[in-house]
Amino acid sequence: MRIRTPILPRKNPRHLSTLPTINLDNDINNCLQKTRFNEPQKLFHQTPIAGNIFSWNAMMKPNLGNGQTEHAQELFVEVSLKTRASWNTFLSSLNKSQNPEVVYKGFLEMGRVGFKPKESTISTLVSAVSETKFNVLVPQVHALVVCLGLNMSMFVGPVLMKWYSRMGDVEGLGRVFDEILVKNAACWNALVSGYMEVGYFKQARRVFDKMPERDIVSWTSLIDGYIRNKWVNKARSMFNKMNQKNVVSWTAMINGYVQNERFREALKLFVLMLRSDTRPNQFTFSNVLDACAGCSYLITGLQVHSCILKFGIPQDLVLSASLVDMYAKCRNIDAAFCVFESMQEKSLVSWNSLIGGYARQGLGRRALQEFDRMISTGINPSQVTMFNVLLACRGSGLVKEGERQFNSMDCKYGIQPGLEHYACMMEIYGKAGQLGKAETLIKGMILKFDVVLWAFRKIHGGTGKRSGVIEFRPSKEMKQRRNIAKQKALSQIESPVEVK
């Protein structure tokens, strides 16, 4: 969608007043601060003078903030005298509306009409396109900065460095850092984070040690990098050396323990955080609830829930989903259901937690009812959802329902069954004694199936009816047809998959 900027004047152009309309600007801004978005539009269009450039800029923000991109574009086209500031405001607001294609096309249009971008404009453009299909343009934007003679400032540099690190381009990362004339803490932090992102740990630590000034962000960047690369002990060592810690650094370290399933250490660290008089936020509590769920500590989870209410933490989507998951995994499904029903907006994660909670407690039919209710709301299931559904069928002995749900994964929801789905179906057939269907299922598999065979052995180890299934191996012809390569064998101790 191209930004239409007319070259010739319109029949009835809305020209800007050359006089400052302070009262109009103040009235518009007051309405925006009170989130009354319809009133400033009426006020603006009813005013005889069309307003100055500040009024136009103020009017674009509510439209873009509410996702009314086309309306904002039409409004912007009506401005007969555009400035570089108005273009920057327009592109910046478009970036907040999460429409990278329009941001990119708007940037091109800005150049066509003769406006030279500022450093902040470049930063906005890179931020908008770096996570999209337009990310291939970032090196070109980098070249444009050099060609236009713009300074590789503290605004542009860190954004470009972040993109280069995500693309694994270490050379580009270092080149941008060297081009920055005046380096502030944000530039140094971006270099540390970038090296951590690509796995250059020694270089990251070397840069960290050479930093002129280290702030909390510097320490947290290094800690977060260690955590993302599973070096939790090194992260904790750096964390202990911090003279000052804020909620972000505490939460990052707690999250590191949770991500590596060291739940008790996460809870102990949370206690230390409370003793340090650092106020937790919703992200902290979400991680602590995940730790309670991992340990199945219901009493601790109840205490954490009480802390959330005591601190007055707003229960957003993530925190509410963590509460549902904690209660479900601690086998208090009634409390999980109460929290779930209190959610104004229910996410797929919260649905998965509730359905999985019912399934693991042997309430398979209730789990299927909640699954049907989820589908009726228009939410599409994920692989986790379908595994919970099959788990419900397995626990309640619902063979036909399990078959129906398994077959619907690909044809109805476009979900490719994974190893865990096949293993669950094997257990459903195995418990029902339908070994012929189990063998047929294995022959139709397109994935590696060693773990599935182990699951089948576990169920029917003493029946003497499993030899045909156990001895089945893929032929060379089938391997070539389905592009199956031989995988490295793992012992039961080495295998990351635990079959129950």
C-alpha positions as CSV (number, residue, x, y, z in Angstrom):
1,M,0.0,0.0,0.0
2,R,1.7,3.2,-1.2
3,I,1.7,6.4,0.7
4,R,-0.1,8.7,-1.6
5,T,1.6,12.2,-1.5
6,P,0.0,14.4,-4.2
7,I,2.4,16.6,-6.2
8,L,-0.4,18.9,-7.6
9,P,-2.6,20.8,-5.2
10,R,-6.0,19.3,-4.5
11,K,-9.3,21.1,-5.4
12,N,-9.9,21.8,-1.7
13,P,-6.6,21.3,0.0
14,R,-6.5,21.6,3.7
15,H,-3.7,24.0,4.2
16,L,-2.0,24.5,7.5
17,S,-2.4,27.7,9.4
18,T,0.8,29.7,9.7
19,L,-0.3,31.0,13.1
20,P,0.3,28.9,16.2
21,T,-3.0,27.4,17.4
22,I,-2.0,26.7,20.9
23,N,-5.5,26.3,22.3
24,L,-6.4,23.7,19.6
25,D,-3.2,21.7,20.3
26,N,-3.8,21.7,24.0
27,D,-7.4,20.6,23.6
28,I,-6.4,17.7,21.3
29,N,-3.6,16.6,23.7
30,N,-5.9,16.7,26.7
31,C,-8.4,14.5,24.9
32,L,-5.6,12.0,23.9
33,Q,-4.3,11.9,27.5
34,K,-7.8,11.0,28.7
35,T,-8.0,8.3,26.0
36,R,-11.0,9.9,24.4
37,F,-9.9,9.3,20.8
38,N,-13.1,10.3,19.0
39,E,-13.3,13.8,20.5
40,P,-10.1,15.2,19.1
41,Q,-11.1,14.1,15.6
42,K,-14.4,16.0,15.9
43,L,-12.6,19.0,17.4
44,F,-10.0,19.0,14.7
45,H,-12.4,18.8,11.7
46,Q,-14.9,21.3,13.2
47,T,-12.2,24.0,13.7
48,P,-12.2,26.6,10.9
49,I,-8.5,26.7,10.9
50,A,-7.1,23.4,9.8
51,G,-4.5,23.5,12.6
52,N,-0.8,23.7,12.5
53,I,1.7,20.9,11.9
54,F,1.7,20.0,15.6
55,S,-2.0,19.5,15.5
56,W,-1.7,17.2,12.5
57,N,1.0,15.2,14.3
58,A,-1.1,14.9,17.4
59,M,-4.1,13.7,15.3
60,M,-2.1,10.8,13.7
61,K,-1.1,9.1,16.9
62,P,-4.6,7.9,18.1
63,N,-5.4,6.6,14.7
64,L,-2.2,4.6,14.4
65,G,-2.4,3.5,18.0
66,N,-5.9,2.0,17.4
67,G,-4.8,0.2,14.3
68,Q,-6.5,2.7,11.9
69,T,-3.6,2.8,9.6
70,E,-5.5,3.7,6.4
71,H,-7.3,6.6,8.2
72,A,-4.0,7.9,9.5
73,Q,-2.5,7.7,5.9
74,E,-5.5,9.7,4.5
75,L,-5.1,12.3,7.2
76,F,-1.3,12.5,6.5
77,V,-2.0,13.0,2.8
78,E,-4.1,16.0,3.6
79,V,-1.2,17.8,5.1
80,S,-0.2,20.3,2.4
81,L,3.1,21.3,4.0
82,K,4.9,18.3,5.4
83,T,8.1,18.6,7.4
84,R,10.8,16.1,8.3
85,A,9.4,16.1,11.8
86,S,5.9,15.1,10.5
87,W,7.4,12.3,8.5
88,N,9.3,11.0,11.5
89,T,6.2,11.2,13.6
90,F,4.3,9.3,11.0
91,L,6.9,6.5,10.6
92,S,7.4,6.2,14.3
93,S,3.7,5.8,14.9
94,L,3.4,3.3,12.1
95,N,6.2,1.2,13.8
96,K,4.1,1.1,17.0
97,S,1.2,-0.2,15.0
98,Q,3.3,-3.2,14.0
99,N,2.9,-2.8,10.3
100,P,6.5,-3.1,8.9
101,E,5.5,-3.1,5.2
102,V,3.8,0.3,5.5
103,V,6.8,1.7,7.5
104,Y,9.2,0.6,4.7
105,K,7.0,2.0,1.9
106,G,6.5,5.2,3.9
107,F,10.3,5.5,4.2
108,L,10.7,5.1,0.5
109,E,8.1,7.8,-0.2
110,M,9.8,10.1,2.2
111,G,13.0,9.8,0.1
112,R,11.1,10.3,-3.2
113,V,9.7,13.7,-2.1
114,G,13.2,14.9,-1.1
115,F,13.4,14.5,2.7
116,K,16.6,13.3,4.1
117,P,16.1,10.9,7.0
118,K,17.4,11.5,10.5
119,E,19.2,9.0,12.7
120,S,16.0,8.4,14.6
121,T,14.2,7.7,11.3
122,I,16.8,5.0,10.5
123,S,16.4,3.5,14.0
124,T,12.7,3.3,13.5
125,L,13.0,1.6,10.1
126,V,15.5,-1.0,11.3
127,S,13.4,-1.7,14.4
128,A,10.3,-2.2,12.2
129,V,11.8,-4.6,9.6
130,S,14.4,-6.5,11.5
131,E,12.0,-9.2,12.6
132,T,10.2,-9.6,9.3
133,K,10.7,-10.7,5.7
134,F,12.2,-7.3,5.0
135,N,15.2,-8.0,7.3
136,V,17.4,-8.5,4.2
137,L,17.2,-4.7,3.7
138,V,19.0,-4.0,7.0
139,P,22.5,-4.2,5.4
140,Q,21.3,-1.8,2.7
141,V,20.0,0.6,5.4
142,H,23.4,0.3,7.0
143,A,25.0,1.3,3.7
144,L,22.5,4.2,3.3
145,V,23.6,5.6,6.7
146,V,27.2,5.7,5.4
147,C,26.3,7.1,2.0
148,L,24.2,9.9,3.5
149,G,26.9,10.9,5.9
150,L,24.8,10.2,8.9
151,N,26.5,9.6,12.2
152,M,26.5,6.1,13.4
153,S,25.0,7.4,16.6
154,M,23.9,5.8,19.9
155,F,20.4,5.5,18.4
156,V,21.2,3.8,15.1
157,G,24.2,1.7,16.2
158,P,22.7,-0.6,18.9
159,V,19.7,-1.3,16.7
160,L,21.9,-2.4,13.8
161,M,24.1,-4.4,16.1
162,K,21.1,-6.2,17.5
163,W,20.1,-7.2,13.9
164,Y,23.5,-8.4,12.9
165,S,23.8,-10.5,16.1
166,R,20.5,-12.2,15.4
167,M,21.6,-13.0,11.9
168,G,24.9,-14.5,13.3
169,D,27.0,-11.9,11.4
170,V,29.8,-11.3,13.9
171,E,31.8,-9.2,11.4
172,G,28.9,-6.8,10.8
173,L,28.3,-6.6,14.6
174,G,31.9,-5.5,15.2
175,R,32.0,-3.2,12.2
176,V,28.9,-1.2,13.4
177,F,30.4,-0.9,16.9
178,D,33.7,0.5,15.4
179,E,31.8,3.0,13.3
180,I,30.1,4.6,16.4
181,L,32.1,7.7,17.2
182,V,30.7,8.3,20.7
183,K,29.9,5.1,22.5
184,N,27.6,5.1,25.4
185,A,26.6,2.3,27.7
186,A,23.9,1.2,25.3
187,C,26.4,0.6,22.6
188,W,28.7,-1.5,24.9
189,N,25.7,-3.5,26.2
190,A,24.6,-4.2,22.6
191,L,28.1,-5.6,21.8
192,V,28.1,-7.8,24.9
193,S,24.5,-9.1,24.1
194,G,25.5,-9.6,20.4
195,Y,28.5,-11.7,21.2
196,M,26.4,-13.7,23.7
197,E,23.7,-14.2,21.0
198,V,26.2,-15.8,18.6
199,G,27.9,-17.9,21.2
200,Y,31.2,-15.8,21.5
201,F,31.3,-16.0,25.3
202,K,35.0,-15.2,25.7
203,Q,34.7,-12.1,23.5
204,A,31.6,-11.0,25.4
205,R,33.4,-11.3,28.7
206,R,36.4,-9.5,27.3
207,V,34.3,-6.6,26.2
208,F,32.5,-6.6,29.5
209,D,35.8,-6.3,31.4
210,K,36.9,-3.4,29.1
211,M,33.7,-1.4,29.5
212,P,34.4,2.1,30.8
213,E,31.3,2.0,32.9
214,R,29.1,-0.9,33.8
215,D,25.4,-0.5,34.7
216,I,22.8,-2.9,35.7
217,V,21.9,-3.6,32.1
218,S,25.5,-4.6,31.4
219,W,25.6,-7.2,34.1
220,T,22.1,-8.4,33.2
221,S,23.1,-8.7,29.5
222,L,26.0,-11.0,30.4
223,I,23.9,-13.0,32.9
224,D,21.1,-13.4,30.3
225,G,23.6,-14.6,27.7
226,Y,25.0,-17.3,30.0
227,I,21.5,-18.4,30.9
228,R,20.4,-18.7,27.2
229,N,23.5,-20.9,26.6
230,K,22.7,-23.1,29.6
231,W,25.6,-21.8,31.7
232,V,23.5,-21.2,34.8
233,N,26.3,-21.6,37.4
234,K,28.4,-18.9,35.6
235,A,25.3,-16.7,35.4
236,R,24.8,-17.1,39.2
237,S,28.5,-16.3,39.8
238,M,28.2,-13.0,37.9
239,F,24.8,-12.3,39.6
240,N,26.5,-12.6,43.0
241,K,29.1,-10.1,42.0
242,M,26.6,-7.4,41.2
243,N,26.7,-4.5,43.6
244,Q,23.2,-3.3,42.6
245,K,20.4,-5.5,41.5
246,N,17.0,-4.5,40.2
247,V,13.8,-6.4,39.4
248,V,15.0,-7.2,35.9
249,S,18.3,-8.9,37.0
250,W,16.5,-10.8,39.8
251,T,13.9,-12.0,37.4
252,A,16.5,-13.0,34.7
253,M,18.3,-15.2,37.2
254,I,15.1,-16.8,38.5
255,N,14.0,-17.4,35.0
256,G,17.4,-19.1,34.3
257,Y,16.8,-21.6,37.0
258,V,13.3,-22.3,35.9
259,Q,14.3,-22.8,32.2
260,N,16.9,-25.3,33.3
261,E,14.4,-27.1,35.7
262,R,16.3,-26.1,38.8
263,F,13.0,-25.2,40.5
264,R,14.1,-25.3,44.1
265,E,17.0,-22.9,43.5
266,A,14.6,-20.5,41.8
267,L,12.3,-20.5,44.8
268,K,15.3,-19.9,47.2
269,L,16.4,-17.0,45.0
270,F,12.9,-15.5,45.1
271,V,13.1,-15.6,48.9
272,L,16.4,-13.7,48.8
273,M,14.8,-11.2,46.4
274,L,12.0,-10.5,48.9
275,R,14.5,-10.0,51.7
276,S,16.4,-7.5,49.6
277,D,13.3,-5.3,49.5
278,T,13.1,-5.6,45.7
279,R,9.5,-5.5,44.6
280,P,8.7,-8.3,42.2
281,N,6.6,-7.7,39.0
282,Q,4.3,-9.9,37.1
283,F,7.2,-11.5,35.1
284,T,8.9,-12.4,38.4
285,F,5.7,-14.0,39.8
286,S,5.1,-15.9,36.5
287,N,8.5,-17.5,36.8
288,V,8.1,-18.3,40.5
289,L,4.7,-19.9,39.7
290,D,6.3,-22.0,37.0
291,A,8.9,-23.2,39.6
292,C,6.0,-24.1,42.0
293,A,4.4,-26.1,39.2
294,G,7.6,-27.9,38.4
295,C,8.0,-29.0,42.0
296,S,4.3,-29.6,42.5
297,Y,4.5,-27.3,45.6
298,L,0.8,-26.4,46.2
299,I,1.3,-24.8,49.6
300,T,4.1,-22.6,48.2
301,G,2.0,-21.8,45.1
302,L,-0.8,-20.7,47.4
303,Q,1.6,-18.4,49.3
304,V,2.9,-16.9,46.0
305,H,-0.7,-16.3,44.9
306,S,-1.4,-14.5,48.2
307,C,1.8,-12.4,47.5
308,I,0.4,-11.4,44.1
309,L,-2.8,-10.2,45.7
310,K,-0.9,-8.4,48.5
311,F,1.4,-6.6,46.1
312,G,-1.5,-5.6,43.9
313,I,0.1,-7.1,40.8
314,P,-2.2,-6.9,37.8
315,Q,-3.0,-10.4,36.6
316,D,-2.3,-10.1,32.9
317,L,-2.5,-12.9,30.4
318,V,0.9,-14.4,31.2
319,L,0.5,-14.3,34.9
320,S,-3.1,-15.7,34.8
321,A,-1.9,-18.6,32.6
322,S,0.9,-19.3,35.0
323,L,-1.6,-19.5,37.9
324,V,-3.8,-21.9,36.0
325,D,-0.8,-24.1,35.1
326,M,0.5,-24.1,38.7
327,Y,-2.9,-25.2,40.2
328,A,-3.4,-27.8,37.5
329,K,0.1,-29.4,37.9
330,C,-0.4,-29.3,41.7
331,R,-3.6,-31.3,41.3
332,N,-5.9,-28.6,42.5
333,I,-8.0,-28.6,39.3
334,D,-10.9,-26.7,40.9
335,A,-8.7,-23.7,41.8
336,A,-7.2,-23.9,38.3
337,F,-10.7,-23.7,36.8
338,C,-11.7,-20.8,39.0
339,V,-8.7,-18.8,37.9
340,F,-9.3,-19.8,34.3
341,E,-12.9,-18.6,34.4
342,S,-11.9,-15.3,36.0
343,M,-9.7,-14.5,33.0
344,Q,-11.3,-11.9,30.7
345,E,-9.2,-13.1,27.8
346,K,-8.2,-16.8,27.6
347,S,-5.0,-17.7,25.8
348,L,-4.0,-21.0,24.1
349,V,-1.5,-21.5,26.9
350,S,-4.2,-21.3,29.6
351,W,-6.5,-23.6,27.7
352,N,-3.6,-26.1,27.4
353,S,-3.0,-26.0,31.1
354,L,-6.6,-26.6,32.0
355,I,-7.2,-29.4,29.5
356,G,-3.9,-31.0,30.5
357,G,-4.8,-30.7,34.2
358,Y,-8.1,-32.6,33.7
359,A,-6.4,-35.2,31.5
360,R,-3.7,-36.0,34.1
361,Q,-6.2,-36.4,36.9
362,G,-8.1,-39.0,34.9
363,L,-11.0,-36.7,34.0
364,G,-10.7,-37.4,30.3
365,R,-14.3,-36.6,29.3
366,R,-14.2,-33.3,31.1
367,A,-10.9,-32.5,29.3
368,L,-12.6,-33.2,26.0
369,Q,-15.5,-30.9,26.9
370,E,-13.1,-28.1,27.6
371,F,-11.3,-28.8,24.3
372,D,-14.6,-28.6,22.4
373,R,-15.3,-25.3,24.2
374,M,-12.0,-24.0,23.2
375,I,-12.6,-24.9,19.5
376,S,-16.0,-23.2,19.7
377,T,-14.3,-19.9,20.7
378,G,-12.2,-19.9,17.5
379,I,-8.9,-20.8,19.0
380,N,-6.9,-23.3,17.0
381,P,-5.1,-26.1,18.9
382,S,-1.3,-26.7,19.0
383,Q,0.7,-29.8,19.3
384,V,0.6,-29.5,23.1
385,T,-3.2,-29.2,23.0
386,M,-3.6,-32.3,20.9
387,F,-1.2,-34.3,23.1
388,N,-3.3,-33.3,26.1
389,V,-6.4,-34.5,24.2
390,L,-4.8,-37.8,23.4
391,L,-3.7,-38.1,27.0
392,A,-7.3,-37.6,28.1
393,C,-8.4,-40.4,25.7
394,R,-5.7,-42.7,27.0
395,G,-6.6,-42.2,30.7
396,S,-10.3,-42.8,30.0
397,G,-9.9,-45.7,27.5
398,L,-11.6,-43.8,24.7
399,V,-10.1,-45.6,21.7
400,K,-12.4,-44.3,19.0
401,E,-12.3,-40.8,20.3
402,G,-8.5,-41.0,20.4
403,E,-8.4,-42.2,16.8
404,R,-10.8,-39.4,15.7
405,Q,-8.7,-36.7,17.4
406,F,-5.4,-38.2,16.1
407,N,-6.7,-38.3,12.5
408,S,-8.0,-34.7,12.8
409,M,-4.6,-33.3,13.6
410,D,-3.3,-33.2,10.1
411,C,-6.5,-33.1,8.0
412,K,-8.5,-30.6,10.2
413,Y,-5.9,-28.5,12.1
414,G,-2.8,-28.9,9.9
415,I,-0.7,-30.2,12.8
416,Q,1.9,-32.8,12.0
417,P,1.8,-35.6,14.7
418,G,5.0,-35.8,16.6
419,L,6.7,-38.6,18.4
420,E,4.8,-38.0,21.6
421,H,1.4,-38.2,19.8
422,Y,2.4,-41.6,18.2
423,A,3.6,-42.8,21.6
424,C,0.3,-41.9,23.2
425,M,-1.7,-43.6,20.5
426,M,0.4,-46.7,21.0
427,E,-0.5,-46.7,24.7
428,I,-4.2,-46.3,23.8
429,Y,-4.1,-49.3,21.5
430,G,-1.9,-51.2,23.8
431,K,-4.2,-50.8,26.8
432,A,-7.2,-51.8,24.7
433,G,-5.4,-54.9,23.4
434,Q,-5.7,-53.7,19.8
435,L,-2.2,-54.8,18.7
436,G,-3.1,-55.0,15.0
437,K,-3.9,-51.3,14.9
438,A,-0.8,-50.6,16.8
439,E,1.3,-52.3,14.2
440,T,-0.5,-50.6,11.3
441,L,0.1,-47.2,13.0
442,I,3.9,-47.9,13.3
443,K,4.1,-48.9,9.6
444,G,2.5,-45.6,8.7
445,M,4.8,-43.5,10.7
446,I,7.0,-41.0,9.0
447,L,9.1,-40.3,12.1
448,K,11.7,-42.2,14.1
449,F,9.9,-44.6,16.4
450,D,12.3,-46.2,18.8
451,V,10.7,-44.5,21.8
452,V,7.2,-45.6,20.6
453,L,8.5,-49.2,20.6
454,W,9.8,-48.8,24.1
455,A,6.4,-47.5,25.3
456,F,4.8,-50.6,23.7
457,R,7.2,-52.9,25.4
458,K,6.5,-51.3,28.7
459,I,2.8,-51.9,28.4
460,H,2.9,-55.5,27.0
461,G,6.2,-56.8,28.2
462,G,4.8,-60.1,29.4
463,T,1.9,-60.8,27.0
464,G,3.9,-62.4,24.2
465,K,1.7,-60.6,21.7
466,R,4.1,-57.9,20.7
467,S,6.7,-59.7,18.6
468,G,5.3,-58.6,15.3
469,V,5.4,-54.9,16.4
470,I,8.8,-55.1,18.1
471,E,10.5,-56.7,15.1
472,F,9.2,-54.2,12.6
473,R,12.0,-52.1,11.1
474,P,11.8,-49.7,8.1
475,S,13.0,-51.2,4.9
476,K,15.7,-49.4,2.9
477,E,13.1,-48.6,0.2
478,M,10.8,-47.0,2.7
479,K,13.7,-45.0,4.2
480,Q,14.5,-43.5,0.8
481,R,10.9,-42.9,-0.1
482,R,10.3,-41.0,3.2
483,N,13.7,-39.5,3.5
484,I,14.4,-41.1,6.9
485,A,18.1,-41.1,7.9
486,K,19.6,-43.4,10.5
487,Q,19.7,-41.6,13.8
488,K,22.3,-41.9,16.6
489,A,21.1,-44.4,19.2
490,L,20.6,-43.3,22.8
491,S,20.3,-45.4,25.9
492,Q,17.4,-44.9,28.1
493,I,19.6,-42.8,30.4
494,E,20.8,-40.6,27.6
495,S,17.5,-40.1,25.9
496,P,15.8,-36.7,26.7
497,V,12.4,-38.3,26.3
498,E,11.0,-39.9,29.4
499,V,8.3,-42.5,28.6
500,K,5.8,-43.1,31.3
